[in-house]
Amino acid sequence: MATETMTAQELTDLRLGTLDTAVTDWETMSKRLKTLSTGEGGGVNAKRLQTEANAADWDGVNATVTKSFVTKTAVEFQDVAGQATSVLGILRDAVGSS
């Protein structure tokens, strides 16, 4: 994967006003992903599905594959929620330093 570097002029010309919008959007996304991941606020969520899948006594040809898929997907939701929080922190830091 190639990395790009910015020139001093590109940094000078950078419009930072859009960072405020990005922070607002990421706050919303981060909250939604956290809710989907942990179930805060109720409703269907990855944590509950993972718990139910682990407790289920599934039988049949697809039981192992399905259980593995559900639990793996639940963990991925938790990871994505954490990554969204990290991106939000980076954006907030960028706004604070501009």
C-alpha positions in Angstrom: 0.0 0.0 0.0 1.5 3.3 -1.1 1.6 6.2 1.3 1.2 9.7 0.2 2.8 12.7 1.8 1.4 16.2 1.8 3.4 19.2 0.9 3.6 22.3 3.1 1.4 24.2 0.6 -1.3 21.4 0.7 -1.3 21.6 4.4 -1.6 25.4 4.3 -4.5 25.2 1.8 -6.3 22.5 3.7 -9.9 23.5 4.6 -10.3 22.6 8.3 -14.0 23.7 8.5 -15.0 20.3 7.2 -13.4 18.6 10.2 -16.3 19.9 12.4 -18.7 18.1 10.2 -16.6 15.0 10.2 -16.5 15.0 14.0 -20.3 15.4 14.2 -20.8 12.5 11.7 -18.3 10.3 13.5 -19.9 11.0 16.9 -23.2 9.8 15.4 -21.6 6.7 13.8 -19.6 5.8 16.8 -22.8 5.9 19.0 -24.7 3.8 16.6 -21.9 1.2 16.3 -21.6 1.1 20.1 -25.3 0.5 20.4 -25.2 -2.3 17.8 -22.2 -3.8 19.5 -23.1 -3.7 23.2 -26.9 -3.2 23.2 -27.0 0.0 25.2 -30.5 1.2 24.8 -31.9 -2.3 24.1 -32.8 -4.0 20.9 -30.9 -6.5 18.9 -27.2 -6.3 19.3 -24.0 -8.2 18.6 -23.2 -8.9 22.2 -26.6 -10.5 22.8 -26.4 -12.5 19.6 -23.0 -13.8 20.6 -24.2 -14.8 24.1 -27.2 -16.6 22.6 -25.2 -18.3 20.0 -22.7 -19.6 22.6 -25.5 -20.8 24.8 -27.4 -22.5 22.0 -27.5 -26.2 21.6 -27.6 -26.2 17.8 -27.7 -29.4 15.9 -27.3 -30.3 12.3 -25.0 -29.9 9.3 -24.7 -26.1 9.5 -24.8 -25.7 13.3 -21.0 -25.3 13.8 -20.6 -23.0 10.8 -23.5 -20.8 11.8 -22.5 -20.6 15.4 -18.9 -19.6 14.4 -20.2 -17.0 11.9 -22.5 -15.4 14.5 -19.8 -15.2 17.2 -17.1 -14.0 14.7 -19.5 -11.3 13.4 -20.3 -10.1 16.9 -16.6 -9.7 17.7 -16.1 -7.8 14.4 -18.9 -5.4 15.5 -17.1 -4.8 18.8 -13.8 -4.2 16.9 -15.5 -1.7 14.5 -17.1 0.2 17.3 -13.7 0.5 18.9 -12.1 1.7 15.7 -14.8 4.3 15.2 -14.1 5.6 18.7 -10.4 5.9 17.7 -11.2 7.7 14.5 -13.4 10.1 16.4 -10.6 10.8 18.9 -8.2 11.6 16.1 -10.7 13.9 14.4 -11.4 15.7 17.7 -7.7 16.1 18.3 -7.3 17.5 14.8 -10.1 20.0 15.4 -8.6 21.0 18.8 -5.3 21.7 17.2 -6.6 23.7 14.3 
